[in-house]
Amino acid sequence: MARVHNFFRNVITAFALTALLASSAWAELLVENDDLVEEVVVQPVFVMADENFEQWIFREFQNSAGARGRLDALLNLNIESVAEVCGLSEAQRQKLWLAGRGDIKRFFDSVDVLRRKFQQVKTDQNRLQELFRDVQPLHATFAAGPYGESSIFFKALKNTLTSEQTELYEQAARDRRAFLYRARVEELVVKLDEAITLRATQRRQFEKVLLEETRPPAQFGVYDDYVMLWQASRIPEERLKPVFDDRQWRTLSRHFEKIRGMEPFLKSNGLLPDGGAGAAVLGPGVMPVLPPMPAVRMRKAAAAPAGF
């Protein structure tokens, strides 16, 4: 009986070795025969690098640390501007500082929410395009500072100042907005001059019409040109067209056609003035025209998403 067991064990072992050698030989044959084996090409996987997310929002400040430093500095500047106009006690300064820090926290909470969305879609080029639309308002808030009329800082300012201080502050704010808006209008006319070539008299007339027929944006920031140009596109033709010759008017009209598509974006982000020239009704199905996405760095990526 033992001899039978040994016999079968030897047969099985021999069969296994034969199969192993045969498979090895066949594998070598396949490797050597180019007609039987196709080279496997590993395609690179698209992954948007994490550092690009913060660069989209903070741009030249690169990351959250630099961005926090900028917002702190801007908060100090706002407080000192108020103090210069109407004076502030130490207690008032402290209240405004704490309120501003609350705005900074709220801003970075919004950044963190969007960051989590980015982590979910950073391998999907199409969804990244959609995400970038949500990045734009955050960048605008960062560029202008999160201390606008809907901010904790602004509410604290109204509740902290005395009636005499409030009167001084509001007058100074009106003067500053008027001065700043005039400067913005002059800058816009200079930019348009490069496209339509205006004479000196035309530049002055154009500035005059813009100052009379348009209003400052709800909050100054990176979209000021869009807000002003959109309002200009709403000015009655008989008021604006006489400033230009036919060629200039055709070129300007093309700019107006493009900028009208930004109305949903400008209005949904609270950038249009209340009432006045900026009080148009939203048109259905109009997609906003967004500025180009900044350059990005890829990690192990074959190509960037279309439009990136």
PLY file of the C-alpha trace (Angstrom):
ply
format ascii 1.0
element vertex 308
property float x
property float y
property float z
element edge 307
property int vertex1
property int vertex2
end_header
0.00 0.00 0.00
2.84 2.39 0.84
4.37 1.67 -2.54
1.09 2.64 -4.27
0.92 5.94 -2.34
4.51 6.75 -3.21
3.84 5.93 -6.87
0.89 8.31 -7.11
2.71 11.03 -5.16
5.63 10.84 -7.63
3.24 10.95 -10.61
1.46 14.03 -9.28
4.75 15.78 -8.53
6.09 15.03 -11.98
2.87 16.27 -13.57
3.02 19.52 -11.60
6.64 20.14 -12.58
5.83 19.43 -16.20
2.93 21.88 -16.13
5.07 24.53 -14.46
7.85 24.13 -17.02
5.36 24.18 -19.86
3.73 27.36 -18.59
7.13 28.99 -18.14
8.18 28.04 -21.63
4.90 29.34 -23.06
5.31 32.60 -21.17
8.81 33.02 -22.59
7.47 32.28 -26.06
4.77 34.94 -25.68
7.25 37.51 -24.51
9.56 36.80 -27.42
6.76 36.78 -30.03
5.73 40.39 -30.82
2.77 39.14 -32.84
1.24 37.44 -29.81
1.84 40.09 -27.13
0.72 43.70 -27.26
2.63 46.20 -25.19
0.52 47.49 -22.31
0.61 51.30 -22.21
-0.28 52.83 -18.84
-2.24 55.98 -19.40
-1.54 58.84 -16.95
-4.36 59.57 -14.53
-5.70 63.13 -14.34
-5.36 64.59 -10.84
-5.52 68.31 -10.10
-2.79 69.17 -7.60
-4.08 70.33 -4.19
-2.07 73.56 -4.20
-4.01 74.79 -7.25
-7.20 75.10 -5.20
-5.78 77.77 -2.89
-4.09 79.57 -5.78
-7.45 79.91 -7.53
-8.88 81.76 -4.52
-5.84 83.59 -3.13
-3.88 84.09 -6.38
-0.58 85.83 -5.62
-0.91 85.10 -1.89
-0.56 81.40 -2.77
-1.99 79.79 0.38
-4.16 80.21 3.48
-1.31 81.51 5.65
-0.56 84.39 3.30
-4.26 85.05 2.79
-4.91 85.31 6.54
-2.09 87.81 6.85
-3.60 89.95 4.12
-7.09 89.90 5.66
-5.66 90.80 9.08
-3.81 93.73 7.55
-6.94 94.85 5.70
-8.96 94.65 8.92
-6.42 96.86 10.69
-6.55 99.31 7.79
-10.34 99.50 7.97
-10.29 100.15 11.71
-7.63 102.84 11.36
-9.61 104.48 8.56
-12.68 104.70 10.80
-10.59 105.99 13.69
-9.03 108.68 11.51
-12.44 109.99 10.46
-14.42 109.88 13.69
-12.11 108.68 16.48
-12.46 105.42 18.35
-12.10 104.42 21.95
-10.08 101.34 22.83
-13.29 99.46 23.61
-14.70 100.37 20.18
-11.51 99.23 18.48
-11.69 95.89 20.30
-15.32 95.33 19.26
-14.52 96.04 15.63
-11.46 93.82 15.73
-13.43 90.88 17.14
-16.19 91.42 14.58
-13.67 91.48 11.74
-12.07 88.28 13.02
-15.52 86.73 12.88
-15.75 87.69 9.21
-12.34 86.13 8.55
-13.43 82.90 10.22
-16.66 82.82 8.26
-14.73 83.35 5.03
-12.32 80.50 5.70
-15.19 78.24 6.75
-16.60 78.81 3.26
-13.19 78.04 1.77
-13.05 74.76 3.72
-16.50 73.74 2.47
-15.38 74.31 -1.11
-12.08 72.56 -0.44
-13.95 69.39 0.53
-15.86 69.57 -2.74
-12.57 69.99 -4.57
-11.21 66.81 -3.01
-14.22 64.92 -4.33
-13.92 66.16 -7.92
-10.19 66.80 -8.47
-9.94 63.78 -10.79
-12.92 64.86 -12.91
-12.19 67.64 -15.41
-15.83 68.44 -16.12
-16.80 68.73 -12.47
-13.74 70.88 -11.81
-15.03 73.33 -14.39
-18.30 73.52 -12.46
-16.46 73.95 -9.17
-14.49 76.87 -10.52
-17.73 78.84 -10.87
-18.07 78.61 -7.09
-14.47 79.74 -6.66
-15.07 83.08 -8.39
-17.31 84.66 -5.69
-14.88 83.56 -2.97
-11.98 85.14 -4.81
-13.98 88.35 -5.25
-14.74 88.41 -1.51
-11.08 87.84 -0.69
-9.89 90.54 -3.09
-12.30 93.16 -1.71
-12.12 91.95 1.90
-15.01 90.24 3.73
-16.05 93.49 5.45
-18.87 94.69 3.20
-22.36 95.75 4.17
-23.46 92.18 4.97
-20.44 91.53 7.21
-20.24 91.15 10.97
-17.77 94.06 10.94
-20.22 96.43 9.28
-23.05 95.48 11.64
-20.76 95.99 14.63
-19.70 99.35 13.22
-23.31 100.57 13.10
-23.94 99.38 16.65
-20.65 100.67 18.07
-20.41 104.24 16.76
-22.21 107.09 18.48
-24.65 109.21 16.46
-22.01 111.92 15.99
-19.42 109.36 14.87
-21.92 107.75 12.50
-22.63 111.06 10.78
-18.93 111.72 10.27
-18.31 108.20 9.04
-21.20 108.16 6.55
-20.19 111.48 5.01
-16.60 110.31 4.64
-17.80 107.01 3.15
-19.93 108.82 0.55
-17.02 111.08 -0.39
-14.64 108.16 -0.64
-17.01 106.09 -2.80
-17.58 109.03 -5.15
-13.84 109.64 -5.48
-13.08 105.97 -6.00
-15.87 105.52 -8.54
-14.68 108.48 -10.59
-11.23 106.91 -10.67
-12.72 103.56 -11.74
-14.70 105.23 -14.54
-11.58 106.99 -15.82
-9.67 103.68 -15.80
-12.48 101.94 -17.72
-12.52 104.65 -20.40
-8.75 104.32 -20.82
-9.14 100.54 -21.33
-11.94 101.00 -23.86
-9.86 103.64 -25.63
-7.38 100.88 -26.49
-10.17 98.97 -28.26
-12.08 101.76 -30.01
-9.52 104.65 -30.22
-11.23 107.70 -28.72
-10.39 111.35 -29.18
-9.75 113.44 -26.07
-13.16 115.14 -26.33
-14.85 111.75 -26.68
-13.11 110.42 -23.57
-14.35 113.39 -21.54
-17.90 113.06 -22.90
-17.94 109.30 -22.26
-16.74 109.77 -18.66
-19.41 112.44 -18.12
-22.21 110.17 -19.35
-20.97 107.23 -17.27
-20.79 109.31 -14.09
-24.28 110.69 -14.67
-25.99 107.46 -15.76
-24.31 104.76 -13.68
-23.69 104.10 -10.01
-20.85 102.56 -7.99
-20.94 98.78 -7.48
-22.46 97.53 -4.26
-18.94 96.59 -3.23
-15.73 97.58 -4.99
-13.62 94.66 -6.12
-12.22 92.69 -9.05
-15.48 92.91 -11.04
-15.79 96.72 -11.08
-15.18 96.95 -14.83
-17.92 94.40 -15.48
-20.39 96.28 -13.25
-19.67 99.61 -14.95
-19.72 98.22 -18.47
-22.94 96.32 -17.80
-24.59 99.51 -16.58
-23.26 101.37 -19.62
-24.94 98.76 -21.84
-28.29 99.77 -20.25
-27.93 103.49 -20.96
-30.47 104.65 -23.58
-28.87 104.64 -27.02
-29.84 108.23 -27.76
-27.89 109.32 -24.67
-24.69 107.43 -25.42
-24.43 106.83 -29.18
-23.83 110.50 -30.17
-20.47 110.36 -28.35
-19.05 107.89 -30.92
-18.70 107.54 -34.66
-20.25 104.56 -36.44
-17.16 102.33 -36.30
-16.61 103.01 -32.61
-20.26 102.39 -31.80
-20.26 99.03 -33.59
-17.22 97.91 -31.60
-18.65 99.16 -28.32
-21.98 97.48 -29.06
-20.21 94.12 -29.39
-18.70 94.64 -25.94
-22.17 95.44 -24.61
-23.64 92.25 -26.09
-21.04 90.13 -24.32
-21.31 91.89 -20.97
-25.10 91.55 -20.79
-24.61 87.84 -20.29
-22.95 88.55 -16.95
-26.11 89.91 -15.34
-27.04 86.67 -13.49
-23.51 86.36 -12.12
-23.25 89.99 -11.03
-26.69 90.05 -9.47
-26.47 86.69 -7.70
-23.21 87.79 -6.08
-24.64 91.12 -4.91
-22.34 93.25 -7.09
-24.94 95.43 -8.81
-26.03 98.73 -7.25
-29.44 98.76 -5.60
-31.94 100.27 -8.00
-30.83 102.79 -10.62
-29.10 101.55 -13.72
-28.35 98.19 -12.18
-31.93 97.12 -11.52
-32.67 94.89 -14.50
-34.65 91.65 -14.33
-32.72 88.41 -14.77
-33.13 86.80 -18.16
-33.76 83.03 -18.28
-31.08 80.66 -19.45
-28.26 83.19 -19.58
-24.87 81.89 -18.48
-22.36 84.32 -16.95
-19.19 85.22 -18.81
-16.39 84.48 -16.39
-12.77 85.68 -16.56
-10.22 83.04 -17.59
-9.11 80.53 -15.00
-5.56 81.18 -13.75
-2.71 78.90 -14.77
-2.53 75.65 -12.85
0.08 73.02 -12.10
-0.76 69.40 -12.73
0.42 66.30 -10.88
0.63 63.10 -12.96
-1.84 64.53 -15.40
-2.11 63.86 -19.10
-3.89 67.15 -19.78
-5.75 69.93 -18.03
-9.53 70.27 -18.29
-10.79 72.20 -21.27
-10.65 75.90 -20.51
-8.21 75.57 -17.61
0 1
1 2
2 3
3 4
4 5
5 6
6 7
7 8
8 9
9 10
10 11
11 12
12 13
13 14
14 15
15 16
16 17
17 18
18 19
19 20
20 21
21 22
22 23
23 24
24 25
25 26
26 27
27 28
28 29
29 30
30 31
31 32
32 33
33 34
34 35
35 36
36 37
37 38
38 39
39 40
40 41
41 42
42 43
43 44
44 45
45 46
46 47
47 48
48 49
49 50
50 51
51 52
52 53
53 54
54 55
55 56
56 57
57 58
58 59
59 60
60 61
61 62
62 63
63 64
64 65
65 66
66 67
67 68
68 69
69 70
70 71
71 72
72 73
73 74
74 75
75 76
76 77
77 78
78 79
79 80
80 81
81 82
82 83
83 84
84 85
85 86
86 87
87 88
88 89
89 90
90 91
91 92
92 93
93 94
94 95
95 96
96 97
97 98
98 99
99 100
100 101
101 102
102 103
103 104
104 105
105 106
106 107
107 108
108 109
109 110
110 111
111 112
112 113
113 114
114 115
115 116
116 117
117 118
118 119
119 120
120 121
121 122
122 123
123 124
124 125
125 126
126 127
127 128
128 129
129 130
130 131
131 132
132 133
133 134
134 135
135 136
136 137
137 138
138 139
139 140
140 141
141 142
142 143
143 144
144 145
145 146
146 147
147 148
148 149
149 150
150 151
151 152
152 153
153 154
154 155
155 156
156 157
157 158
158 159
159 160
160 161
161 162
162 163
163 164
164 165
165 166
166 167
167 168
168 169
169 170
170 171
171 172
172 173
173 174
174 175
175 176
176 177
177 178
178 179
179 180
180 181
181 182
182 183
183 184
184 185
185 186
186 187
187 188
188 189
189 190
190 191
191 192
192 193
193 194
194 195
195 196
196 197
197 198
198 199
199 200
200 201
201 202
202 203
203 204
204 205
205 206
206 207
207 208
208 209
209 210
210 211
211 212
212 213
213 214
214 215
215 216
216 217
217 218
218 219
219 220
220 221
221 222
222 223
223 224
224 225
225 226
226 227
227 228
228 229
229 230
230 231
231 232
232 233
233 234
234 235
235 236
236 237
237 238
238 239
239 240
240 241
241 242
242 243
243 244
244 245
245 246
246 247
247 248
248 249
249 250
250 251
251 252
252 253
253 254
254 255
255 256
256 257
257 258
258 259
259 260
260 261
261 262
262 263
263 264
264 265
265 266
266 267
267 268
268 269
269 270
270 271
271 272
272 273
273 274
274 275
275 276
276 277
277 278
278 279
279 280
280 281
281 282
282 283
283 284
284 285
285 286
286 287
287 288
288 289
289 290
290 291
291 292
292 293
293 294
294 295
295 296
296 297
297 298
298 299
299 300
300 301
301 302
302 303
303 304
304 305
305 306
306 307
